């Protein structure tokens, strides 16, 4: 899709999706959480499938050792998929977001974690609209909890902010956001758009098995 701009504002252009999958998922056990078969489908593929209708390309951030297996999980995906590998492992989510956004083709990108299999495509689309000419659109629950791994960012500017914070040392996940002009989507607005289960993430085997049972009962 061709990009056309008026000043700095995107008028028409590619929407990127970025899945963050490079974490060690230590609470999950020895299995790679991103590749665990959730109701018969690798969890990362479930996330990717959920957003396929509202983005134009997909970037997967992962460790080099994960790439081959994730490529297999993504086989047959209907959109172009690229891989943004972590050259330095275990730098945390700020590095993962930076690396994923730096590889995105779109000016704006929806970032989601690989352990959010109930991500709502309607919310993804809403955030792309809500960002308008700002540099990020970020959900916030309970008037304080920002959902930074289910948000839309200006790819270049958020990547640059992440780099600066990484260079400063051991950033919190909210630190790069403080450099951006961002819009907050609060809980009342979210509830008018989506079910808050979109933000459910899976960290443990017990949570995974509960999600597996839910999905099997509805599919």
NUFI-947686 format. One record per residue: residue in three letters; x, y, z of N, C-alpha, C in turn. Coordinates in steps of 0.001 Angstrom, whole numbers, plus 500000, padded with zeros to 6 digits. Example, Ala and Ser with C-alpha at 12.3 -4.5 7.8 and 13.67 -1.06 7.14 Angstrom:
<pts>
ala513190494310507800512300495500507800513200496700507800
ser512850497750507080513670498940507140512900500030507870
</pts>
This chain:
<pts>
unk500847498807500000500000500000500000500883501243500000
unk500612502180499142501421503386499039501139504342500195
unk502188504996500675502048505987501734501908507382501128
unk500978508175501657500835509567501262500699510392502541
unk501404511519502598501443512309503812501064513759503554
unk500449514350504563500224515798504566500995516325505769
unk502124516975505502502998517357506601503530516095507248
unk503320515986508561503817514823509291502716513812509556
unk501520514079509108500386513216509434500159512185508329
unk500019510948508728499741509885507773498304510005507285
unk498095510072505956496756510117505398496326508719504975
unk497123508085504136496892506691503784498237506002503875
unk498265504761504291499552504081504353499455502751505052
unk500557502077505012500634500737505583500485500772507099
unk499714499844507601499621499621509047500425498366509374
unk501383498509510247502221497372510628501713496744511922
unk501905495453512034501694494745513284503035494228513775
unk503311494374515064504566493909515652504228493002516827
unk504701491768516764504506490819517868505830490664518605
unk505795490866519915506993490749520751507042489328521330
unk508078488571520934508144487156521321509502486760521883
unk510377487728522159511744487397522525512006487157523997
unk510970487263524841511184487048526274511479485593526603
unk512086485367527739512457484004528144511294483228528743
unk510213483900529128509005483263529689509350482222530757
unk510131482649531728510628481716532750509513481130533605
unk508441481884533815507331481350534634506556480261533917
unk506757480150532613506006479178531833506649477797531860
unk507926477739532181508630476463532163509622476410531018
unk510054475214530657511102475065529651510596475241528226
unk509306475063527994508743475226526658508706476701526270
unk508987476986524987508857478353524490507381478718524439
unk506987479681525248505584480062525349505006480473524003
unk505777481177523219505279481659521928504842480515521016
unk505485479360521171505238478228520276504348477156520892
unk503958477339522149503111476342522801501784476209522065
unk501337474985521870500113474710521109498891475012521973
unk498237476109521663497047476541522396495818476124521599
unk495101475134522092493962474553521371494363474183519944
unk495569473612519825496016473083518548496757474050517656
unk496949475299518093497623476307517271498700476996518105
unk499913477167517576500936477890518343500412479254518789
unk500696479601520023500109480815520581500461482045519746
unk501692482145519257502050483314518461501233483377517179
unk500897482224516605500084482227515391498661482672515702
unk498156482316516871496820482797517266496794484317517348
unk497824484891517942497900486348518021497967486951516625
unk498828486384515795498986486887514424497684486783513640
unk496981485660513782495724485475513058494667486475513505
unk494694486833514782493681487754515301493803489142514671
unk495021489562514355495192490926513847495383490977512333
unk495317489829511672495632489775510239494735490662509391
unk493488490839509805492542491608508987492720493114509119
unk493513493572510092493595495022510345495003495588510203
unk495968494746509793497314495244509489497699494770508092
unk498741495374507551499181495076506190500452494243506133
unk501160494193507224502372493380507314502567493026508780
unk503431492029509009503704491594510373505204491527510590
unk505637492048511743507023491911512184507015491111513475
unk507849490090513547507988489300514766509345489599515381
unk509344490103516587510581490281517346510844489016518148
unk512040488458518001512354487206518692513860487059518855
unk514271486072519606515677485717519703516077484912518467
unk517330484997518031517745484240516844517435482758516939
unk517542482183518132517292480758518287515825480392518071
unk514927481374518146513497481114517954513060481195516496
unk513835481876515680513340482295514372512867481136513511
unk513647480086513413513285478980512528511951478363512935
unk511776478115514232510527477502514696509345478446514503
unk509551479748514705508454480697514501508115480795513021
unk509109480757512145508830480728510706507914479564510359
unk508187478411510951507346477241510704505926477489511197
unk505803478075512390504477478378512942503719479360512066
unk504432480240511383503796481270510566503589480831509118
unk503937479618508807503814479133507427502379479290506937
unk502222479877505745500899480078505172500178481316505645
unk500826482148506445500188483371506928499885484279505732
unk498724484943505727498308485667504521498991487009504282
unk499831487465505199500503488752505058502018488560505010
unk502742489551504495504200489493504577504655489465506035
unk505619488594506342506146488469507702507654488674507656
unk508171489541508527509612489704508678509976489465510138
unk511280489280510362511745488897511695512813489882512166
unk512566490483513317513500491439513917514144490743515113
unk515307490201514884515967489411515924516689490314516925
unk516708489874518174517433490588519221518916490246519108
unk519726491205518651521157490944518541521778490731519912
unk521279491468520887521713491278522277520511490735523041
unk520565489481523525519403488901524193519182489466525589
unk517948489276526066517602489550527468517778491016527863
unk517501491924526945517520493344527292516153493835527750
unk515147492976527698513838493353528194512892493859527122
unk511653494188527523510619494553526545510894495845525796
unk511605496793526397511906498040525683512760497740524450
unk513728496860524598514562496472523456513747495716522424
unk512865494841522873512028494098521936511128495015521130
unk510503495971521812509643496936521110510476497755520128
unk511654498229520564512525499009519677512896498216518438
unk513318496976518614513769496174517479512622495868516520
unk511450495583517078510296495311516225509864496530515436
unk509800497679516108509367498901515433510387499352514389
unk511666499152514661512698499570513709512588498801512396
unk512002497609512434511861496795511226510519497003510526
unk509624497769511124508286497962510556508341498857509331
unk507552498515508333507465499316507111506476500474507258
unk505456500299508069504449501338508231504927502472509118
unk504333503643508948504666504754509844504141504467511244
unk502976503844511332502412503474512630502332501955512730
unk502507501455513944502499500013514166501755499677515445
unk500999498603515382500330498051516561501259497020517169
unk501615497210518431502512496308519148501696495447520100
unk501932494147520062501225493216520935502190492117521360
unk502009491614522567502849490533523064502353489192522525
unk503268488248522396502921486938521849502047486119522777
unk501901486548524032501118485769525000499734486380525240
unk499213487117524240497885487732524333496974487148523254
unk496560485896523394495831485222522316494399485692522117
unk493900486549523013492539487055522872492507488498522382
unk493633488974521850493710490352521362492568490618520381
unk491927491760520565490735492100519784491124492930518564
unk490875492440517355491194493236516167490437494554516107
unk489249494596516704488498495852516723489241496917517532
unk489855496506518622490641497454519401491853497911518605
unk492508496980517939493654497328517101493270498401516092
unk492175498198515386491712499160514397491373500501515059
unk490720500449516215490335501667516929491563502494517317
unk492621501814517755493823502528518165494512503193516975
unk494497502535515823495047503171514633494294504456514299
unk492986504447514487492199505652514236492438506699515324
unk492551506237516567492665507160517696493997507899517720
unk495049507295517164496365507933517250496394509240516472
unk495604509334515381495489510563514591496886511094514262
unk497200512305514658498521512870514359499458512799515561
unk499058512079516611499930511910517773501004510853517479
unk501807510571518482502899509605518305502608508267518952
unk501501508157519669501110506877520256499669506955520734
unk499007505809520734497682505656521355497776504448522271
unk497591504688523564497880503664524563496682503464525485
unk496174502230525607495109501953526573495613502101528005
unk494692502494528896495030502580530313493857502059531123
unk494115501109531998493101500515532854493236501033534278
unk492113501097534979492099501515536389492767502869536601
unk492732503726535590493286505081535663494786505122535912
unk495467503954535809496907503979536103497718502954535323
unk497102501851534878497873500763534292497890500893532773
unk499026501280532223499164501424530779499429500065530128
unk498740499808529030498926498568528273499865498858527095
unk501145498880527391502127499276526381502368498186525341
unk501991496958525622502139495893524635500799495524524003
unk499920496512523958498738496440523104498367497889522787
unk499242498500521988499163499939521712499664500207520299
unk499350501395519787499828501832518470500859502934518677
unk501978502812517954503068503777518058503486504297516683
unk503947505545516653504707506047515510506025505266515534
unk506243504428514529507316503441514615508688504075514798
unk509022505053513965510359505649514038510581506379515352
unk509588507127515794509799507952516993509824507113518271
unk508984506094518334509037505224519507510328504415519511
unk510767503944518346512028503199518288513190504078518758
unk513193505339518322514264506251518738514211506530520238
unk512998506692520775512855506925522215513337505713523003
unk513016504520522514513483503297523180515004503223523174
unk515612503572522038517074503544521946517702504495522957
unk517162505691523058517722506648524008517606506130525438
unk516479505545525776516306505048527143517197503833527412
unk517385502982526409518286501835526574519720502301526783
unk520109503325526056521467503857526205521672504492527571
unk520580505007528145520673505605529484520755504540530575
unk520304503311530241520463502202531173519207501732531853
unk518874500435531675517831499714532405516485500457532457
unk515893500735531299514648501507531310513435500710531750
unk512480501382532376511153500824532597510396500872531279
unk509384500034531148508665499959529883507929501257529562
unk507605502052530583506924503327530349507877504466530005
unk509164504295530227510102505406530054510095505989528640
unk510142505180527574510139505782526234508864506560525932
unk507747506089526473506468506747526228506487508194526711
unk507248508462527756507298509801528322507864510824527335
unk508577510360526315509141511276525318508177511570524175
unk507061510868524125506155510973522989504925511816523310
unk504331512344522263503022512981522344501991511877522143
unk501366511431523227500490510263523125499088510560523631
unk498136509791523123496754509872523560496439508638524399
unk495724508837525490495342507750526388493913507323526086
unk493707506019525960492364505458525819492010504843527165
unk491136505515527914490877505056529280489859503917529305
unk489649503378530493488860502155530616487422502331530146
unk486809503465530454485427503682530020485327503660528498
unk486279504297527841486287504303526377486569502908525836
unk487478502203526493487800500840526060486590499924526130
unk485827500040527210484677499154527395483595499402526355
unk483609500576525745482657500856524669483104500259523339
unk484373499836523284484955499351522035485214497854522065
unk485611497329523228486128495973523283485799495323524610
unk485964494012524646485927493259525900487331493325526493
unk487425493586527781488737493760528394489540492465528445
unk488941491341528056489730490110527958490807490227526876
unk490685491230525997491728491455524993493102491594525640
unk493152492103526875494428492354527544494931491158528346
unk494197490070528330494607488899529100495898488334528521
unk496881488163529377498113487534528920498380486258529716
unk499145485390529125499354484053529681500807483932530107
unk501008483752531399502365483661531936502719482285532483
unk501728481541532953501993480271533614501297479124532890
unk501689477897533217501044476732532620499582476653533027
unk499257477032534259497861476998534702497012477960533869
unk497518479163533632496791480134532797496649479619531366
unk497687478983530875497649478431529527496589477335529412
unk496555476448530371495586475347530325494154475858530452
unk493944476903531257492607477484531365492189478112530042
unk493117478809529382492814479405528080492562478321527037
unk493318477256527108493136476146526183491729475553526303
unk491275475357527531489926474813527743488865475762527204
unk489049477058527454488083478048526945487978478027525437
unk489130477995524792489136478016523329488536476734522750
unk488868475618523335488339474355522828486828474264522996
unk486305474954524021484859474898524242484083475812523295
unk484792476745522636484108477691521766484446477514520297
unk485406476671519982485804476503518573485269475200517996
</pts>
